[in-house]
Amino acid sequence: MSRSNAPDGDPDAVHPQVGLSPGEWSPRTLAAQALGRIDPVTRAVVPPLHLSTTYLRDPDNAYRSGFSYARPDNATTREAEDVIAALEGADAGALLFGSGMAAAAAVFCALERGDHVVAPEVMYWGLRRWLRQEAPRLDLAVDFVAMDDPEAVRAAIRPGRTRLVWIETPGNPLCTVTDIARVAGIAREAGARVAVDSTAVSPILTRPLELGADIVMHSATKILNGHSDVVAGVLAGARKDAFWERLVAIRGGWGAILGPFEAYLLMRGLRTLPLRAAAQSSGALRLATRLAAHPLVSAVLYPGLPDHPGHAVAARQMEGGFGYMLSIRVAGGEAATIDTAARVALWKRATSLGGVESLIEHRASVEGPGTPCPPDLLRLSTGIEEPDDLFRDLDAALREAHGQAG
């Protein structure tokens, strides 16, 4: 019995498709449709999961399918990479890694011995620690500067030696904002590449490659996946050049590729990314606005607030929202701050960002000595819950920590 009533051959040839092509779709449609690809074997609208580690050679020992072994490449991983590349506007494509740290480290490992790097003072603490510990072993010189001050970046450039300027904006967890276009111009004058850690915003809100960056990095563990069940990292490139090919070689040769099952889950998350990014950014702004007026909060760090020092830049280079991460400084000092985090019920005391559940963390305790985080700071990652519920939960914890329960 036939499995289908469709005519033999290609049904799209029998009924040619008209209308918008993927190149004309908005980011929201690109993500939801996963580029609109249909499995050619089953006609499934959900991309299949390819688990094979090896592939059949052709009779002449060629690999005309484009796949030879799973360490450097995988069809499911390619599917997720293609969606991210489309969202970022990355002409070189995208490369998925087993973690955000693996993706970031690959960029620095692709530099030459003796190269100089300019990095931000405010950045993900794990990468800052890696640069301090590992960069000297690679014979890389690193200067940490106030990246939200373009003139400080210019002053840190070493003519003829600076090869990379690393930006993270908004900076985690102090929410500092870097003018990507301006810093990229300074780097370009010096012959340096620019890489942007855009984990805290996603390509739905900021597209660094359009602002002059050469590479954009995400910890895809965060909002790209959005469900706190995948560890992944990704690089997207503005162009295919020798440096990009070096990254491809590092990813393949070092076995740093993301596994197919994780890529499959990431693809699931990407399909709802625009909706989640909008909801989480909206929720963060509502929380930031209410917390800014709270008597037990001494400061709110969020670029969406008009009095934030980076607000004008953020408004110019971010579209549709200011991200899902904010930090608050709690009146009463470190003890009251830690006590506040201990008393929440809806917020979860956990590391990470960008999931559908809201998280809270005392970053100074996590980062330890040398952290730029003040001891009275709590980092918040807003999920998709009702913002009023999140506010009421945090308000109750603040009041209880200050002896004002009820």
C-alpha positions, 0 to 999 in steps of 0.5 A, a space after each residue: 500500500 502506498 504511504 502517500 497520496 502525493 504524485 511520484 517525484 518531487 511534489 514541489 516540482 508538481 506544485 511550484 512554490 511562490 511567495 516570500 523566499 527565506 531571504 525576505 523573511 524577518 528574524 522572527 520568521 527565520 527562527 520559527 521556521 528554522 529557515 523553512 527546511 523540510 526533511 527530503 526523505 520524510 517531509 518532516 517539518 522538524 529537522 531530524 536528529 543525525 547521530 551517526 559518527 561515520 559516513 559511507 564512502 563512495 565507490 571511488 573513496 570520495 565523500 560526495 555527501 559532504 560528511 566523513 566523520 562526526 568530529 569536525 562536522 554533523 548535519 544536525 549541528 549544521 542546521 542550528 549553525 545555519 539558523 544562527 548565521 542567518 539571524 546574525 547576518 554572518 556571511 562566513 556562517 557559524 560554528 557551534 562549540 561544546 561550550 561558550 568558553 570553548 568558543 571564546 578560547 578558540 578565538 584567542 588560540 587562533 592568534 599568533 604568539 606575541 599578539 596583543 589583546 585589549 579586553 574589558 575590565 567588566 566581562 564574564 569572570 570565567 573568561 577573564 580568569 582564563 585570560 589571566 591564567 592561560 594567555 601568558 602561556 600562549 605568549 599573548 599580552 592582554 590589557 584590561 580596560 574600561 571598554 565603555 570608554 573609547 578613548 581608553 581603548 584607543 590608549 591601550 592599542 599597541 601599534 603593530 601588535 594589537 590584533 584583537 579587541 574583545 568586547 562584551 556588551 552589556 558587560 556581565 554583571 555590571 551592565 556596562 555598555 560599549 559602543 560597538 561601532 566606535 570601538 570597531 573603528 578604533 580597532 580597524 585603524 590599528 589593523 585589529 579584529 573585533 570580537 563581541 560577546 553578545 550573550 546578554 542580548 542575542 541577535 534579536 536585539 543586537 547584530 554586532 557584525 552590522 556594527 563593524 565587528 568581525 566575529 560575534 560569540 555567544 554562550 548558547 547555553 543562555 538565551 539562544 537555547 533558553 531552557 537551561 538544558 544545553 551547554 553550548 557556544 557559538 561563533 559567527 563570522 562576518 567573512 571567510 578569511 584566513 582567521 575564520 578558516 583557522 577557527 574552523 580548523 581548531 574546532 574540527 582538529 581539537 574535537 570541540 564541536 557541539 554534539 548532535 543531540 545538544 544541537 537538536 535541543 538548541 534548534 528547538 530553543 532557537 525557534 522561540 528565541 524572538 518571542 522569549 527575547 521580547 518577553 524577557 527584555 520587557 520583563 527586565 525593563 518593568 522590574 528595573 523601573 520598579 526596583 529603581 524606586 524601591 527604598 531598599 535598593 540603592 541602585 539598579 544597573 540596567 541599560 534600559 533605564 534613562 539614567 544609565 550612563 550607557 543608555 543612549 548607546 544602548 538605545 542606538 545599537 539595540 532594537 526591541 529591548 535592552 536584554 534580560 540581565 540586570 543587577 541591583 545593589 541592596 541597601 544595608 551592605 553585603 549581609 543584607 544582600 546575601 540574606 535577600 537572595 536567601 529569602 526569595 521563593 520564586 527566583 532561583 539561586 543559581 548560576 547562568 542567564 537567559 533561561 525561561 526561569 528567573 535566576 538570582 545570584 550574589 556574584 561577589 561570592 561566586 567570583 571571589 578575590 579580584 572581582 569588580 562586583 561590589 559585595 552589595 550586588 545581586 545579578 538578576 536574569 529575568 525569565 518569562 514569568 509574570 513580572 509582577 510576581 517576580 517583583 512581589 517575591 523580591 520585594 518580600 525578600 528585601 523587606 524580610 532581610 531588612 526586618 520589615 516583613 509585612 
